[in-house]
Amino acid sequence: MKNLFLTASEASALVQSGAVAVIAGAEELLSALPRGQWIGGTTAYFMTERGGTVTSDRLFCSVIDQAVKSRIATLEPSALSQVTAARYDNGFTYLLLPAFSEAHQRYAIEGPAFPCLFDQPVMGWITGVHLSDLGKRSPKVFDGQTGRCYENAGVALYVELPPTMVPDLDIINRFTPGDGPAIVFPETGFTAGSCTIDNQSVTLASHMVENGTDTSLPLVADYAGAMINVSVQAVDADRGEVRFYAPVVAGETYRLARPVTDYAGSFGAQSDASDQDRQALACNCILNFLHAGLEGKATGEFVGPVTFGEIAYILLNQTLVTLRCH
């Protein structure tokens, strides 16, 4: 694999060369690319070898040159449960979903129960827009074979690898549960009203306001041995509601994350910082980009799009996701 931060003309030449690729950037640039074996998603934020970058005039192209074969599928929200159906025996799936769409929400809530989801790596991310365009423009995904874009569907790139090669999906999560109270939700969803905090029924929004909760820190729970974040989008005390960027799961025990020292540097410290990392597929969360002040700062050797959510089988928040093939 190789990661390239290209001009529009350079990216067009790459596509015309027959490269199998995942391409991230502005909607206008993606719309102008020639048809080919690529999928794409909108974002204005990137982690490059020079550090975090915000731009609308370049495209981040992850080229999967180990691909023996590949195919692309568009998945309407009702068809997302079939995301694993077209994959190869040895390979991985790369999935893109538009932020705030029905497809995004359905995958987040229903995805963990999809057939065979965890049998082979599924990596991807939630597409976004420049933060100044929130509410003005819709995040998009692109099927490069047809040139069509979608604001409420997923696009999946299925990659077959050589029989001697193995895909390795990993997450780097700098957050661990803090020492605060245990929070348990009665229902799964992107919003929460009442919950139990240390076995007492409370309204989460009121609790957060009264305690001055730092909402730049996610809630963290142990999902079968993996620490998984759920990030706070907004606290609406008047409505008694907290909105999240990923769903909380009924019955799981969450705690507010412990603050991280050296937020930006901690990503590099947890990676191997090897040449192979430069070649890995990777994506990092917009909340890490913002709260850690990553513009102009590097995160180890990992480069890739900055996203509105990450996919490592399931939807994640405030996490760096990587996939290596070896």
C-alpha positions as CSV (number, residue, x, y, z in Angstrom):
1,M,0.0,0.0,0.0
2,K,1.1,3.6,-0.5
3,N,-0.5,6.8,0.7
4,L,-0.3,9.9,-1.5
5,F,-1.4,13.5,-1.0
6,L,-2.1,14.6,-4.5
7,T,-3.4,17.4,-6.6
8,A,-6.6,16.8,-8.6
9,S,-4.6,16.2,-11.8
10,E,-2.2,13.8,-10.1
11,A,-5.1,11.9,-8.6
12,S,-6.8,11.7,-12.0
13,A,-3.7,10.2,-13.5
14,L,-3.5,7.7,-10.7
15,V,-7.1,6.6,-11.3
16,Q,-6.5,6.3,-15.0
17,S,-3.5,4.1,-14.3
18,G,-5.9,1.5,-13.0
19,A,-5.0,1.8,-9.3
20,V,-7.3,0.3,-6.7
21,A,-7.7,3.2,-4.2
22,V,-9.7,4.9,-1.5
23,I,-9.7,8.7,-2.0
24,A,-10.6,11.4,0.4
25,G,-11.2,15.1,-0.2
26,A,-13.5,17.9,-1.3
27,E,-16.7,16.9,-3.1
28,E,-15.8,19.1,-6.1
29,L,-12.5,17.3,-6.6
30,L,-14.0,13.8,-6.1
31,S,-16.8,14.6,-8.6
32,A,-14.2,15.5,-11.2
33,L,-12.2,12.3,-11.0
34,P,-12.4,9.8,-13.9
35,R,-14.2,6.5,-13.4
36,G,-12.1,3.7,-12.1
37,Q,-11.6,1.2,-9.4
38,W,-11.9,3.6,-6.4
39,I,-14.2,4.7,-3.7
40,G,-14.2,8.1,-2.1
41,G,-15.5,10.2,0.7
42,T,-15.7,13.9,1.6
43,T,-13.5,15.5,4.2
44,A,-11.4,18.7,4.5
45,Y,-9.1,17.3,7.2
46,F,-6.0,15.1,6.8
47,M,-3.0,13.7,8.7
48,T,0.0,13.9,6.4
49,E,3.7,13.2,6.9
50,R,4.0,16.9,7.6
51,G,1.2,16.8,10.2
52,G,-2.4,17.7,10.4
53,T,-3.7,19.7,7.4
54,V,-6.9,21.4,6.4
55,T,-7.4,21.9,2.7
56,S,-9.9,21.7,-0.2
57,D,-7.4,21.5,-3.0
58,R,-5.8,18.1,-2.5
59,L,-6.9,14.5,-2.4
60,F,-5.6,11.9,0.0
61,C,-5.2,8.7,-2.0
62,S,-4.6,5.3,-0.4
63,V,-3.5,2.9,-3.1
64,I,-3.9,-0.8,-2.4
65,D,-1.3,-2.2,-4.8
66,Q,-1.4,-5.6,-3.2
67,A,-4.9,-6.2,-4.5
68,V,-5.2,-9.3,-6.6
69,K,-8.9,-8.5,-7.4
70,S,-11.4,-5.9,-6.2
71,R,-15.0,-5.0,-6.6
72,I,-17.2,-2.2,-5.4
73,A,-20.8,-2.2,-4.1
74,T,-23.3,0.5,-3.2
75,L,-25.4,-0.4,-0.1
76,E,-28.6,1.4,0.6
77,P,-29.4,1.6,4.4
78,S,-31.7,-1.4,4.2
79,A,-29.0,-3.5,2.5
80,L,-26.1,-2.7,4.9
81,S,-26.6,-6.1,6.6
82,Q,-25.2,-7.6,3.4
83,V,-21.9,-5.7,3.7
84,T,-20.0,-9.0,4.1
85,A,-21.7,-10.9,1.3
86,A,-19.5,-9.8,-1.6
87,R,-16.1,-10.2,0.1
88,Y,-13.3,-12.5,-1.1
89,D,-12.1,-15.5,0.9
90,N,-8.8,-13.7,1.7
91,G,-8.9,-10.0,2.0
92,F,-10.7,-7.1,3.6
93,T,-13.6,-4.7,3.2
94,Y,-13.2,-0.9,3.1
95,L,-16.5,0.8,3.9
96,L,-17.5,4.5,3.7
97,L,-20.7,6.0,5.1
98,P,-21.9,9.6,5.1
99,A,-22.1,11.4,8.5
100,F,-25.6,12.1,10.0
101,S,-27.3,9.8,7.4
102,E,-29.7,7.0,8.0
103,A,-27.0,4.7,6.7
104,H,-24.6,5.9,9.3
105,Q,-27.1,5.5,12.1
106,R,-28.3,2.0,11.0
107,Y,-24.8,0.7,10.6
108,A,-23.8,2.0,14.1
109,I,-26.8,0.5,15.8
110,E,-27.4,-2.7,13.8
111,G,-23.9,-3.4,12.6
112,P,-22.6,-5.5,15.5
113,A,-25.2,-8.1,14.8
114,F,-24.6,-8.3,11.0
115,P,-23.8,-11.9,9.8
116,C,-20.1,-12.8,9.8
117,L,-19.1,-9.2,10.5
118,F,-16.1,-10.1,12.6
119,D,-14.8,-13.0,10.5
120,Q,-12.6,-10.7,8.3
121,P,-11.4,-7.1,8.7
122,V,-13.9,-4.4,7.9
123,M,-12.3,-1.0,8.0
124,G,-13.6,2.4,7.0
125,W,-14.8,5.8,8.1
126,I,-17.6,8.3,8.3
127,T,-17.4,11.0,5.7
128,G,-17.7,14.7,6.7
129,V,-17.4,18.3,5.6
130,H,-15.4,21.3,6.8
131,L,-16.9,22.2,10.1
132,S,-17.9,25.7,8.8
133,D,-20.1,23.8,6.3
134,L,-22.0,21.8,8.9
135,G,-25.8,22.1,8.2
136,K,-25.0,23.7,4.8
137,R,-23.5,20.8,2.9
138,S,-24.1,17.0,3.2
139,P,-21.2,14.6,3.5
140,K,-21.0,12.3,0.5
141,V,-19.6,8.9,-0.5
142,F,-18.5,8.1,-4.1
143,D,-18.6,4.9,-6.2
144,G,-15.7,5.5,-8.6
145,Q,-16.8,2.8,-11.1
146,T,-20.0,4.7,-11.8
147,G,-19.0,8.2,-10.8
148,R,-22.1,8.5,-8.7
149,C,-22.2,10.1,-5.2
150,Y,-24.6,9.4,-2.3
151,E,-25.5,11.1,0.9
152,N,-27.5,8.2,2.3
153,A,-25.8,5.0,1.3
154,G,-22.6,3.1,2.0
155,V,-20.0,2.3,-0.6
156,A,-17.8,-0.8,0.0
157,L,-14.5,-1.7,-1.7
158,Y,-13.8,-5.5,-1.4
159,V,-10.2,-6.4,-1.8
160,E,-8.7,-9.8,-2.5
161,L,-5.1,-10.3,-1.2
162,P,-2.5,-12.9,-2.3
163,P,-2.9,-16.1,-0.4
164,T,0.3,-15.5,1.5
165,M,-0.8,-12.1,2.8
166,V,-2.8,-11.4,5.9
167,P,-4.7,-8.2,6.7
168,D,-4.3,-6.9,10.3
169,L,-6.8,-4.5,11.6
170,D,-6.0,-2.5,14.8
171,I,-7.2,0.5,16.8
172,I,-5.2,3.0,18.8
173,N,-7.3,4.4,21.6
174,R,-5.7,6.8,24.0
175,F,-8.6,6.8,26.4
176,T,-9.2,4.6,29.4
177,P,-12.1,4.7,31.9
178,G,-11.6,7.2,34.6
179,D,-12.4,6.8,38.3
180,G,-15.8,8.5,38.0
181,P,-19.2,6.8,38.6
182,A,-20.5,3.9,36.5
183,I,-23.1,5.0,33.9
184,V,-25.5,2.4,32.5
185,F,-28.1,3.2,29.8
186,P,-31.5,1.4,29.5
187,E,-31.6,1.7,25.7
188,T,-29.2,1.6,22.8
189,G,-29.1,4.8,20.7
190,F,-27.4,8.1,19.7
191,T,-29.3,10.0,22.4
192,A,-29.9,9.4,26.1
193,G,-32.2,10.9,28.7
194,S,-32.3,9.0,31.9
195,C,-29.7,6.5,32.9
196,T,-28.4,5.0,36.1
197,I,-25.2,6.5,37.7
198,D,-23.9,4.3,40.5
199,N,-27.2,2.6,40.5
200,Q,-29.2,5.8,41.0
201,S,-31.6,6.9,38.3
202,V,-30.7,10.3,37.0
203,T,-31.0,12.5,33.9
204,L,-27.6,12.4,32.2
205,A,-27.8,16.0,30.8
206,S,-28.5,17.5,34.3
207,H,-25.8,15.4,35.8
208,M,-23.2,16.6,33.3
209,V,-24.2,20.3,33.7
210,E,-24.2,20.1,37.5
211,N,-20.8,18.4,37.6
212,G,-19.2,20.6,34.9
213,T,-18.4,17.4,32.9
214,D,-15.6,17.9,30.3
215,T,-17.4,16.7,27.2
216,S,-14.2,16.7,25.1
217,L,-13.6,13.4,27.0
218,P,-15.6,10.4,25.7
219,L,-17.5,7.8,27.7
220,V,-15.5,4.6,27.7
221,A,-16.7,1.0,28.1
222,D,-15.1,-2.4,27.8
223,Y,-16.6,-4.2,24.9
224,A,-15.3,-7.8,25.2
225,G,-11.8,-6.7,26.1
226,A,-11.6,-3.6,23.8
227,M,-11.9,-0.1,25.2
228,I,-14.5,1.6,23.0
229,N,-15.3,5.3,23.1
230,V,-18.7,7.1,22.7
231,S,-18.1,10.8,22.2
232,V,-20.5,13.5,23.3
233,Q,-22.0,15.7,20.5
234,A,-24.2,18.0,22.6
235,V,-25.7,18.4,26.1
236,D,-29.2,19.8,26.0
237,A,-30.2,20.4,29.6
238,D,-33.5,22.1,28.6
239,R,-34.6,18.9,26.8
240,G,-32.9,16.6,29.3
241,E,-31.0,15.0,26.5
242,V,-27.4,14.1,25.6
243,R,-26.6,13.4,21.9
244,F,-23.6,11.2,21.0
245,Y,-21.5,10.6,17.8
246,A,-21.9,6.9,18.3
247,P,-24.6,4.9,20.0
248,V,-24.4,3.9,23.7
249,V,-25.3,0.3,24.2
250,A,-28.0,-0.7,26.7
251,G,-26.6,-2.6,29.7
252,E,-22.9,-1.7,29.1
253,T,-21.0,0.1,31.9
254,Y,-19.5,3.4,30.9
255,R,-17.2,5.8,32.7
256,L,-16.0,9.2,31.6
257,A,-12.5,8.9,30.2
258,R,-9.4,9.7,32.2
259,P,-7.7,12.9,30.8
260,V,-4.8,12.2,28.5
261,T,-1.5,14.1,29.0
262,D,0.4,15.0,25.8
263,Y,-2.7,14.2,23.7
264,A,-1.1,14.8,20.4
265,G,2.2,13.0,21.1
266,S,0.4,10.0,22.7
267,F,-0.7,8.7,19.2
268,G,2.9,8.5,18.0
269,A,4.1,7.0,21.3
270,Q,1.6,4.1,21.0
271,S,2.5,3.3,17.4
272,D,5.7,1.5,16.3
273,A,6.7,4.6,14.2
274,S,8.0,2.2,11.5
275,D,8.3,2.6,7.8
276,Q,5.5,0.0,7.5
277,D,3.1,2.4,9.3
278,R,3.5,4.9,6.5
279,Q,2.1,2.3,4.2
280,A,-0.8,1.3,6.4
281,L,-4.4,2.3,5.7
282,A,-5.3,4.7,8.6
283,C,-7.9,7.2,9.6
284,N,-8.2,9.4,12.7
285,C,-11.1,11.1,14.3
286,I,-12.0,14.8,13.9
287,L,-12.4,15.1,17.6
288,N,-8.8,14.0,18.1
289,F,-7.8,16.5,15.5
290,L,-9.6,19.3,17.3
291,H,-9.1,18.5,21.0
292,A,-5.4,17.6,20.6
293,G,-4.7,20.5,18.3
294,L,-3.3,18.2,15.6
295,E,-3.1,20.8,12.8
296,G,0.6,21.0,12.0
297,K,1.4,18.0,14.3
298,A,2.2,14.5,13.3
299,T,0.7,11.3,14.8
300,G,3.6,8.9,14.6
301,E,4.0,7.5,11.2
302,F,0.3,7.0,10.5
303,V,-1.2,9.2,7.8
304,G,-4.7,9.3,6.3
305,P,-8.1,11.2,6.3
306,V,-9.5,12.8,9.4
307,T,-13.0,11.5,9.8
308,F,-16.4,12.0,11.5
309,G,-16.2,8.4,12.9
310,E,-14.1,5.4,12.3
311,I,-15.0,1.8,11.4
312,A,-13.1,-1.2,12.8
313,Y,-15.9,-3.7,12.3
314,I,-18.2,-1.4,14.4
315,L,-18.5,2.3,14.5
316,L,-15.9,4.0,16.8
317,N,-15.2,7.6,18.0
318,Q,-12.0,9.4,18.9
319,T,-9.9,6.5,17.7
320,L,-7.1,5.9,15.2
321,V,-7.8,2.9,13.1
322,T,-5.1,1.1,11.1
323,L,-4.9,-1.8,8.7
324,R,-1.7,-3.4,7.6
325,C,-1.2,-6.2,5.1
326,H,1.8,-8.5,5.7
